[in-house]
């Protein structure tokens, strides 16, 4: 870490403050090392660690699709293995640091248009549950960036499809239903 940044980061702990981290998956391992050096600074990872567009775009443009329709839902259901390998390594490193937790949100950035098909939703659900299992439910929280446009809030403008805030909470409740009350 840059010495001046690390000094400022360390100062957060002396003031009882935490650090909210938004970074690329490739930066998570180094961020875990920084967090481990400063156990008095709680660190919160934003947006599930930001694996990016793991299934590609949600809609294919004319000419990319097999049909004559102007746009069609991207049929790819095979996640980007390289992206997820980097993300998993970083998230495992972060999960090993006990004062690090993770926010679950901006899910449309990970799988744009995840509400369009049950299969796209299942890919995202599995990543969310994998994260909760890595960190444990007590170190996970649901985040919301909701404002006037649910789709923009959920996907950073990568898709025009997203659940409402109420629908998101309902879906997450369903996904988390197998966790015990103690968890």
N, C-alpha and C positions, 0 to 999 in steps of 0.2 A: 504494500500500500504506500501511497505517497505520504511522507512523514507529516506534512501539515494536515492532510485529511485525517490520518490516524490520530493525531493529537486532538483534533476537533471531535472525532468520533469518541475517543476516550472521555472527553469532557462531558459528553451526554450523560454518562453514568454518575458523575459527581453532582449532576442536577436532577437525577431521578428520571431522566428522559429515555425514550426508546428510539430506535432507528427503523424507519419504514423503507425497505429495499425494493426497488424496481430495477431489474437488470436482465441481461440476456442469459439464457441457460449456461453459456460458456463461461460466464463470470461467477457462477454460483460456488464453485470449489474454492476460489480465492476469497470470496465473501465469507465462506464458512471458516476459513483460517483467520480472517479478521475478527469474526464474531467470537471464535474460541479464545483469542487473546484478550477479549474484553467481556468477561462473564457478567459484569455489572451493567451492561447495556443490552436490554432486551431487543432482539431484532425480529422484525415482521417481514416476511417475504410477500410481496404483492403478486396477485394474479396467477397463483398456482406455479410460480416460478417462470412463467411466460414461455412455455414451449410454443413455438410459432407455427400456426396453420398446418397442423400435422397431417391433415388429409388433403391439403391443397384448397383452392377456393371452393366455395359452396356451389357456385353456378358456373357452367361452361358457356362461353360466348358462342355465337353462331359460327359454324365452321369447326369448332372443337368437339361438338356433340355429334352423336350418331344419328340423331333425328333431324327432322326438318324444322323443328321449333326454333325460335329465335334464341332462347336460352333454355338450358335444361340443368337439372341438379347433377352435380358432379357425382358419378357413380363410384369413385374411388373410396374404398373402405379400408385400405391398407395404410396404416400410419407411417410417417417418415421415420424409418428405423434409426438413421443417424441423428436426427434431431432429438428423438426420444432417448437415445443412448447418452448423449451429452446432458440432457435434462435430468435423467435418472441419476447419473453420477453426481451431479451437482446437488440434487435434492437429497440424496443419501448422505452426502457430506454435511449438508445443512441440518438434516434430521439428527445427526450424531451430536450436534451442539444443543445441550438441553434448554438453553434460553432463547432458542429460535422457534418461532411459530410461523404459520402460513395462512394467508388469506385465500379463500376460494371465491373467485369472481372473474369477471371479464372473460367468461368461458367461450364466447364467440370469437375471441382472438385465437384461441387454441384450435377450435373446430368451428370455423365460420358456418353459419346456417345450421347449427347442430339441432335445431328444432324442426328442421325440414323433414327428416326421416328418422324412424326408430333406430336404424343402424348407425347413423351419424351420432345420435344421442348416446347410444351404447358405447361407442368409442370414447366419447367424452366422460361419460359416467365412470367407465373403468379407470381412466386417468385420475379422476377426482378421488375415487375410492382407494386407488393405489397410494395417492398422496396422504390420505387420512390414515391409512395403515402404516405408512412410513413414520409419520409424526405422532400418531395417536390422536384421538378426537379432542383431547384437552389442549392440544397445541394447534388446533385449526379453528378458523373462524370464517364466516361467510361475509363477503364484502359486497357492496353495491355502489356503482357509479351512476345510478339511475338519474336521469333528467328527462327532458321532453321526448327524446328518441331512445326507446329501449334498445333497438338494434345498434345504434351508434354507441351507446353506453356499454353494451355487451361485447362488441366486436371491434371497437375503434374504427368504425366505418368499413369493415371488411365484408359485411353482409347487411342485407336489409331485412333479415329475419331474426327475431329474438323473442323470448318469452317476456310477458309483463313481469314486473317485480313479484306480484302474487303468484304467477305461474312458476317463476324460478324457485321461490320458496317451497312450493308444493312439490316440484320435481326433486329438489334437494332432500326434502323430507322423505320422499319415496326411496331415493338412493340410499339414505342413511338409516332406513328402517331396520336393517339387520344388526345395527350396533345396539349393545345392551344399554340399559338405563345408567349403569355405572360408567360406561364409556362416555 
